[in-house]
Amino acid sequence: MDNISGRYFDDAEYQRRRRLVREGMQARGLDACLIASPENIFYLTGLDHQGYFACQLLVMPVDGQPVLITRAMEKATVRDQAPDVLHVGYADGTEPAPGEERSDPGIDGTWSMAMGTPTREPRRRPYLMPSAAVRDSVKVLHDVGLSKGVIGIDMNSTFLPYSIAEGIMNGVPDAEWQQLESLVDDVRVLQSPAELELTRQAAAISDSMMLSAIAAAGPGVNAREVMAAIYDAMFRRGGTYPGFVPLVRSTRNLAHEHGTWQDLALVPGDLLFLEMAGCSHRYHAPMGRLVFIGEAPPEAQKVNRICQDAMMAAADTIKPGALAGDVYEAWQAVLDRNGLSHYSRHHCGYSIGIGYPPSWSGSGVPVGLRRNSRMRLREGMTFHLMSWLLGSGQGDAFLSDTVEVTTNGCEFLTTVGRDVLAR
């Protein structure tokens, strides 16, 4: 949907999402959720901006209008992108009034709060200075009748600082506070047809980014030129900034798992590691390939075949009802049959979708296709499927693609060739 607001879905899509989240809240006995992650706030309201570096919270009641709490300067963005929520904007840079810094419960060091439960203990930690974000959030919870409610709070979110969470729970001491855990994420992991269309757009962008990176590589080429080609393709194909910077590493920094390009020229014999995700309206489609600079070594064909076979064995296992752990075991079994039983990974893929910096898979450790995982796959899930053989003892190979769980099984959305690549 092309419009100045950036709101990508119609009202019915947002209502569907909120209904599903509220059904989960009712099953848990929650009166409201306090949500901090930008992915989940975007999912439920349409708010898409970079202002989440400061505190922003969504109060999602089981009944009634959601309330979005942000810095006051975000007023126009919220008005245009999330018009059906009540917006409360807090001021920043305001010093507390004299004596106000001692107004919070427990500030005398006698009482503190543990998830809403007062516990008597000596104060051995820094005092919590009140902030405008805390004060206005507390006021909202009182104003909407939640001062004695059962509230799920997003304590695992990277974007909910301790001082904010503790300050709000101190300010609403009669509420029953519960860990929100993955309630919203469990709804978000299934993409609607409208969302899958954006994931497919992102996959097409990923293909262009990867092909541009491969074409730019070669002996004497600086890694920054490869990165420049990736970004050029990303934006010319209609993508936006991804949740995680593209990963471009060569032999000298290959082991830096989440590192990226350095100001180094590629030389014959280098391995060039490429992993990136196109992004369309915050939906991501990661993929990865390995490129040999100069000539591929003699063992490259064999190890790449093992890598491909393992990926396809995992893909053949992906279907509605399958266990995530079984997908991993299908991948591992191919390695075991080829003399690589000593080699294993923490996963062979993970769930993807909405992402904001610093991650293209949402905040926190990704939901993976891990050994012993009992997660059941469902139609509409999307995964970054990975087959990774670096330092295996038989050579090096790396393949990863975005796949969708469909009625008929696994569909690859990214399509760049998986044969040995040399530049």
Order of alpha helices (4+ residues) and beta strands (2+ residues): alpha-beta-alpha-beta-beta-alpha-beta-beta-beta-alpha-beta-alpha-beta-alpha-alpha-alpha-beta-beta-beta-alpha-alpha-beta-beta-beta-beta-beta
